[in-house]
Amino acid sequence: MVATRLKLLSSGAVLAKVDCVAEDALCDVQGVEAYPTLKVYKSGRPQVYYGDLKAGAIVSFLQL
C-alpha cells in the first residue's frame, strides 16, 4: 500500500523489505532488534521511524 501511494506521487522513494531470519547479518549491522522496524535513509543517514504504521502516516513522513 505504501509503495503504491509513493509511486502515484512520483516521490522517488525506494522501499525494501528484509527478512531478518534469512539476512541476520544485515539486520545485526543495522541494529534491528524488533519487528517491524522501519528505517528511513536521508542523505545516507539512517533514521528509525517510530510513528503510526498505517500507510497514510508513513507516506506523510516520507514526504517531509
mmCIF file of the C-alpha atoms, coordinates in Angstrom:
data_MODEL
# 
_entry.id   MODEL 
# 
loop_
_atom_site.group_PDB 
_atom_site.id 
_atom_site.type_symbol 
_atom_site.label_atom_id 
_atom_site.label_alt_id 
_atom_site.label_comp_id 
_atom_site.label_asym_id 
_atom_site.label_entity_id 
_atom_site.label_seq_id 
_atom_site.pdbx_PDB_ins_code 
_atom_site.Cartn_x 
_atom_site.Cartn_y 
_atom_site.Cartn_z 
_atom_site.occupancy 
_atom_site.B_iso_or_equiv 
_atom_site.pdbx_formal_charge 
_atom_site.auth_seq_id 
_atom_site.auth_comp_id 
_atom_site.auth_asym_id 
_atom_site.auth_atom_id 
_atom_site.pdbx_PDB_model_num 
ATOM 1  C CA . MET A 1 1  ? 0.000  0.000   0.000  1.00 0.00 ? 1  MET A CA 1 
ATOM 2  C CA . VAL A 1 2  ? 2.793  2.467   0.869  1.00 0.00 ? 2  VAL A CA 1 
ATOM 3  C CA . ALA A 1 3  ? 4.723  1.605   -2.302 1.00 0.00 ? 3  ALA A CA 1 
ATOM 4  C CA . THR A 1 4  ? 1.623  2.144   -4.437 1.00 0.00 ? 4  THR A CA 1 
ATOM 5  C CA . ARG A 1 5  ? 0.933  5.557   -2.909 1.00 0.00 ? 5  ARG A CA 1 
ATOM 6  C CA . LEU A 1 6  ? 4.547  6.655   -3.280 1.00 0.00 ? 6  LEU A CA 1 
ATOM 7  C CA . LYS A 1 7  ? 4.571  5.548   -6.909 1.00 0.00 ? 7  LYS A CA 1 
ATOM 8  C CA . LEU A 1 8  ? 1.427  7.578   -7.605 1.00 0.00 ? 8  LEU A CA 1 
ATOM 9  C CA . LEU A 1 9  ? 3.089  10.615  -6.021 1.00 0.00 ? 9  LEU A CA 1 
ATOM 10 C CA . SER A 1 10 ? 6.275  10.107  -8.078 1.00 0.00 ? 10 SER A CA 1 
ATOM 11 C CA . SER A 1 11 ? 8.218  10.580  -4.855 1.00 0.00 ? 11 SER A CA 1 
ATOM 12 C CA . GLY A 1 12 ? 11.403 8.800   -5.911 1.00 0.00 ? 12 GLY A CA 1 
ATOM 13 C CA . ALA A 1 13 ? 11.468 6.938   -2.593 1.00 0.00 ? 13 ALA A CA 1 
ATOM 14 C CA . VAL A 1 14 ? 12.648 3.333   -2.709 1.00 0.00 ? 14 VAL A CA 1 
ATOM 15 C CA . LEU A 1 15 ? 11.206 0.729   -0.349 1.00 0.00 ? 15 LEU A CA 1 
ATOM 16 C CA . ALA A 1 16 ? 12.899 -2.516  0.613  1.00 0.00 ? 16 ALA A CA 1 
ATOM 17 C CA . LYS A 1 17 ? 11.783 -5.401  2.792  1.00 0.00 ? 17 LYS A CA 1 
ATOM 18 C CA . VAL A 1 18 ? 14.365 -7.551  4.567  1.00 0.00 ? 18 VAL A CA 1 
ATOM 19 C CA . ASP A 1 19 ? 13.756 -10.994 6.046  1.00 0.00 ? 19 ASP A CA 1 
ATOM 20 C CA . CYS A 1 20 ? 15.881 -10.884 9.210  1.00 0.00 ? 20 CYS A CA 1 
ATOM 21 C CA . VAL A 1 21 ? 15.770 -14.666 9.558  1.00 0.00 ? 21 VAL A CA 1 
ATOM 22 C CA . ALA A 1 22 ? 17.419 -15.101 6.156  1.00 0.00 ? 22 ALA A CA 1 
ATOM 23 C CA . GLU A 1 23 ? 19.532 -11.923 6.375  1.00 0.00 ? 23 GLU A CA 1 
ATOM 24 C CA . ASP A 1 24 ? 20.535 -11.971 10.047 1.00 0.00 ? 24 ASP A CA 1 
ATOM 25 C CA . ALA A 1 25 ? 23.967 -10.397 9.438  1.00 0.00 ? 25 ALA A CA 1 
ATOM 26 C CA . LEU A 1 26 ? 22.407 -7.399  7.679  1.00 0.00 ? 26 LEU A CA 1 
ATOM 27 C CA . CYS A 1 27 ? 19.874 -6.946  10.474 1.00 0.00 ? 27 CYS A CA 1 
ATOM 28 C CA . ASP A 1 28 ? 22.645 -7.144  13.081 1.00 0.00 ? 28 ASP A CA 1 
ATOM 29 C CA . VAL A 1 29 ? 24.670 -4.467  11.268 1.00 0.00 ? 29 VAL A CA 1 
ATOM 30 C CA . GLN A 1 30 ? 21.567 -2.277  11.002 1.00 0.00 ? 30 GLN A CA 1 
ATOM 31 C CA . GLY A 1 31 ? 20.698 -2.741  14.683 1.00 0.00 ? 31 GLY A CA 1 
ATOM 32 C CA . VAL A 1 32 ? 17.281 -4.268  14.080 1.00 0.00 ? 32 VAL A CA 1 
ATOM 33 C CA . GLU A 1 33 ? 16.098 -5.580  17.444 1.00 0.00 ? 33 GLU A CA 1 
ATOM 34 C CA . ALA A 1 34 ? 12.328 -5.761  16.987 1.00 0.00 ? 34 ALA A CA 1 
ATOM 35 C CA . TYR A 1 35 ? 9.827  -6.320  14.201 1.00 0.00 ? 35 TYR A CA 1 
ATOM 36 C CA . PRO A 1 36 ? 8.597  -4.430  12.357 1.00 0.00 ? 36 PRO A CA 1 
ATOM 37 C CA . THR A 1 37 ? 11.411 -1.895  12.111 1.00 0.00 ? 37 THR A CA 1 
ATOM 38 C CA . LEU A 1 38 ? 11.143 0.904   9.581  1.00 0.00 ? 38 LEU A CA 1 
ATOM 39 C CA . LYS A 1 39 ? 14.312 2.826   8.793  1.00 0.00 ? 39 LYS A CA 1 
ATOM 40 C CA . VAL A 1 40 ? 14.489 5.836   6.532  1.00 0.00 ? 40 VAL A CA 1 
ATOM 41 C CA . TYR A 1 41 ? 17.762 6.890   4.960  1.00 0.00 ? 41 TYR A CA 1 
ATOM 42 C CA . LYS A 1 42 ? 18.036 10.586  4.162  1.00 0.00 ? 42 LYS A CA 1 
ATOM 43 C CA . SER A 1 43 ? 21.343 11.730  2.684  1.00 0.00 ? 43 SER A CA 1 
ATOM 44 C CA . GLY A 1 44 ? 22.788 8.330   3.636  1.00 0.00 ? 44 GLY A CA 1 
ATOM 45 C CA . ARG A 1 45 ? 21.928 8.712   7.316  1.00 0.00 ? 45 ARG A CA 1 
ATOM 46 C CA . PRO A 1 46 ? 19.560 6.184   8.907  1.00 0.00 ? 46 PRO A CA 1 
ATOM 47 C CA . GLN A 1 47 ? 16.616 7.341   10.961 1.00 0.00 ? 47 GLN A CA 1 
ATOM 48 C CA . VAL A 1 48 ? 14.279 4.894   12.712 1.00 0.00 ? 48 VAL A CA 1 
ATOM 49 C CA . TYR A 1 49 ? 10.603 5.682   12.142 1.00 0.00 ? 49 TYR A CA 1 
ATOM 50 C CA . TYR A 1 50 ? 8.556  5.308   15.334 1.00 0.00 ? 50 TYR A CA 1 
ATOM 51 C CA . GLY A 1 51 ? 5.247  6.643   14.046 1.00 0.00 ? 51 GLY A CA 1 
ATOM 52 C CA . ASP A 1 52 ? 1.958  5.053   13.099 1.00 0.00 ? 52 ASP A CA 1 
ATOM 53 C CA . LEU A 1 53 ? 2.403  2.068   10.770 1.00 0.00 ? 53 LEU A CA 1 
ATOM 54 C CA . LYS A 1 54 ? -0.649 2.900   8.659  1.00 0.00 ? 54 LYS A CA 1 
ATOM 55 C CA . ALA A 1 55 ? 0.181  3.642   5.028  1.00 0.00 ? 55 ALA A CA 1 
ATOM 56 C CA . GLY A 1 56 ? -1.009 7.256   5.135  1.00 0.00 ? 56 GLY A CA 1 
ATOM 57 C CA . ALA A 1 57 ? 1.184  8.106   8.107  1.00 0.00 ? 57 ALA A CA 1 
ATOM 58 C CA . ILE A 1 58 ? 4.273  6.519   6.563  1.00 0.00 ? 58 ILE A CA 1 
ATOM 59 C CA . VAL A 1 59 ? 3.712  8.302   3.241  1.00 0.00 ? 59 VAL A CA 1 
ATOM 60 C CA . SER A 1 60 ? 3.262  11.633  5.036  1.00 0.00 ? 60 SER A CA 1 
ATOM 61 C CA . PHE A 1 61 ? 6.509  11.086  6.941  1.00 0.00 ? 61 PHE A CA 1 
ATOM 62 C CA . LEU A 1 62 ? 8.412  10.194  3.777  1.00 0.00 ? 62 LEU A CA 1 
ATOM 63 C CA . GLN A 1 63 ? 7.203  13.351  2.036  1.00 0.00 ? 63 GLN A CA 1 
ATOM 64 C CA . LEU A 1 64 ? 8.837  15.633  4.628  1.00 0.00 ? 64 LEU A CA 1 
# 
